[in-house]
Amino acid sequence: MYSLLSVRLGKMKDLFCSPVKGVLIDISGVLKDGNKAIPGSIEAFKRLQDSKFPFRLVTNETQTTVKGLVKKLHNLGFNVNEKDIFAPIPAVIKIVKNENLHPFLLLHPDALEDFSDIDKNHPNCVILGDADYCFTYDAMNNAFRALMQMEKPILISLGKGKYYRAETGLTLDVGPFTAALEYSTGVQARIVGKPESSFFLAAVNDIGIKPDEALMIGDDIASDVGGAQKSGIRGVLVRTGKFQPEDENHEVKPDCIVNDFNEIIKLLFENQLSSINA
């Protein structure tokens, strides 16, 4: 196991070779697992907030609305606001309105509220999120049929993660279901969420910094770390959430691997925050 000391001794890339002016943080697997806060994450998050250091929560959470996500986080002890969160649903709603799309939705029931004023008659696209128990054969077949009936089919996937860690264990994410529809229809999905660069860069731009001034903290070696690095952002992998030991030998090479969110925040304070806030 890498230690904090090994990072200081240079056994990994020097994470702070240039200033970090903002932090992007995944939620599931970094701050919480299911309905439980990861030990130390509440305290580390509060320390970051109290320092006034810029951050955004960059998540592929689509099982609820942003309002619902904020409520869940409050219940766990995280004092967050809707403006702090970058999630796929608000982003895709902007796309739907701007492009005059009428979606066929395959989403979790708790996420449907945000689409209440969207015209869903005569669908000209399919939007797929993490529908959880609603990923039935009939639901997938209906989405397949909707795409096959469109003159110019559009498939939009809210993220493309392979799996995540729920309270019951590792759980299929939206990615495998997206791949099934891509394979069966020949339609290439348009991804809204991680690992797409536009999603990361929107959060960076909202902070008002450059990509190489940002740090992404996540538990998904490909989506969080790989997606961030392709966007010019440094990527930190935590050994919580969906992390697997083989991730340390992945083709994606994190700028840093730490045990948890608390450890990387301690590193950030020790290396930068004191000088930045001086």
N, C-alpha and C positions, 0 to 999 in steps of 0.2 A: 504494500500500500504506500502510495506517495504520502508524505507528511508535509506540514507547513514548512518545516525546516528544509526539506528537499527542494521546495520551490525557491526558498531564499538562497539556497546554494547553487541554483542555476541548473538543476536537473530537468527543468521544464523551460519552455520559452519564458523570457522575461515579460510578464503580463503588463508591467507598468513601464515599458521602455519609452512610452509617450503618454501624456496626460489622458486620463479618463474623465470626461466631463458630464457623462450621463450613463445610467444603467437601465437596460431592458431586462425584465424579469418574467420568466414563465411562472404560471400559477400552480397548476397540477404537477406534482412531483418535485416541486421546489419549495413552495410555501405550504402546500397541503397534500395529503393523500386521501382521496374521498372526502369524508366529512371530518377529518382529523388534521389539525395543524402538525406539521413536521417539527419535532423537538428543536427548540432554539430559533425557529423561523419568525415567530411573533416578536421576540425581543430584538432580533437582528433587523427586521423590517422597521420597527419603531425607531431604532437607532439611526437608520438611514433617513427616515422621515424627519426626525428631530434635527438632523444635520442640515436639512434643507437641500440635500443633494438631489439633483434632478433624476427622476426615474419614470418609467412607464411599465405597466404590466401588459406584456405581449403574450396573448393566449389564443389557442385554437378552440377554446371552450364554446360549444354550441348546443349544450343540453339545456341551456336556460338563456334568458335575456341578460343584458349587461346589468340591468336593475336587479334581477334575481341573483346574479353572481355577486354583486356588491353586498346584498343582504346575507348571502351565505358566508362571505368573508368577514362581515361584521360579527356574525354569530360565532365565528371561530376566534375573534379577537384582533382582526386586522382592520385598522381604521383607513379604509380606502374610499375614494370618490369615483363616480362614473367617468370623470374626465381623465382619471389615471389609467383607464383600461382601453387597450386596443384589442378588439375581438372581431372575428369574421362577419358576424351578423350585421352590425352597423355598416360595415364596408360594403357588403353585398347588397344591402338595401339601397345605398347610393347608386350602385351600378344598375340595379333594376329600374330605378326611377330615371336615371340619366339615359338609359338605352331602351326605355319603354318595353321592358320585358314583362311577360305574364308567366310567373313560375308555377310549375308543378313542384310541390314541396315534399321532401322526405326528410323530416326533422323530428326531433324530440318534441312531444306535446308542450313542454314547458317553454319552448323557444318560439312558439307560433304567434304569441301576442304581438311581437314586433312587426309581423307581416299582416296585421289585421286590416290596414288600409291599402294593401297592395292588391291590384286586380289580378285574380288568379283564373279568370275565365279564358278559355281558348289558349292553353299554355303554349309558349314558344321556347321554353327552356325548362330544365330540371335542376333544382338546387338540392344538394345532398349535404346533410350535416351528420353529426354523431347522434343518430336516432336511437341508439341503445336497443332496448327490447322491441322497438318498432321496426327493426330490420328483419321483417318476416319475409317469407318467400313471396307472398301476395304483394306486399309493399314494394319489393324490389322488382317484381314482374310488372307491376303497374307503372313504375318509373321507366322500365325498359320499353314498355308499349308506348308510353307518352313520347319518348325520344324517337322511336321508330315511325311514329305518325307525323312528326314534324318535317316540314319541307327543308328547313335549315336547322337541324337540331343543335342545341347548346346545352352542354352539361357543365354545371358549376359545382365544384366540390369545396366545402368550407374546411380547408386544410387537407392533408393527405397522409396523416400519421398512420403507422401500422398498428400500434397498440398503445395502451397506457395502463397505469396501475390504478385499479379501483379498490374499494375495501375488500372485495371478494377475490382479488388477485389480478393478474394481467388480463386485459380485456381488449378485444378487437376494437380498433378505432375506425374512422370513416374510410381510410385509405383502401382496405381490401374490398369494400363494397363499391367504391369508385372504380377500382380496377376491374371489377366484374362487369360493370356497365360499359366501361371503355371497351373491354374485350368483346362483349356481346353485340354492341352497336357500331363499333368502329369509330366512335366519337371521342376525341381527345378532350379530357376535362380541363376546364379553366380553373386554376386554383386561387382561392381567395383566403389568405391566411399563410401561416408558415408552411413550407420554407420559402415562399415567394419573396423576392427582394423588395418588391413594391410595398409589401406589408411591413417589413422591418424598417424600410426607409421612411415610411409615413410616420412611424413612431419617433424615429430619430429627428425628422424634420419638425415634429411637434415640440420636441424638447428645444430645438433651435441649435443643434450641433451637427458636426460632420460625422459620417459613418466611422471614420478611424478614431473618433473621440469617444465612441460608445463601447459598452461592454454588454454582451448578452449572456444571461445565466439561465441554463436549462438542463433538463434531464434526458432530452432526446438528442443523441449524438448526431443524427442526420438532419432532422428538422430544425432543432434549435441551434446547435453549434454549426453544422454544415451550412444551413441556410444563412445564418448570420455572417459567417466568414465569406461566403460568396457575395455578400452585400457590402464587404469591406469593413465588417464589424468584428471585433475580437470576441471569441466564443469560449465560455467557461462551462464545463460539464460537472454536474454534481452527482455524487454517488447515492442519490435518493430517488424515489419515484420509480420510473421504469428502467433505471440504470441496470445494466448487466455487466459482469466482469469482462466479458469479451469486448465491450465498448472501448476498453483501453487499448485494444489492438485494431481498432476500426481504421478504415482508409481515411476517414475524417480525423484529423489530428487537432484536438482542442488546444487553445492557447494555455489552458490551465485545467487541471482536474482537482477537485476538492471534495471533501467528505460531504459537505452540506452547505446550505445558503449562509448559515451563521459563519462558517469558516471564510467564505469569500468576502463577506462584509467586513470581517476583522482584517483581512488582507488589504481591502480597499482603504480602510481607515489608517492602517499602519503605513501604507505607501503613499497615499494621496490626500485624503480628506483634510488632514491637519494643515497641509501647505496650501490647498485650494481655498480653504475657508479662513486662512490667516489674514 
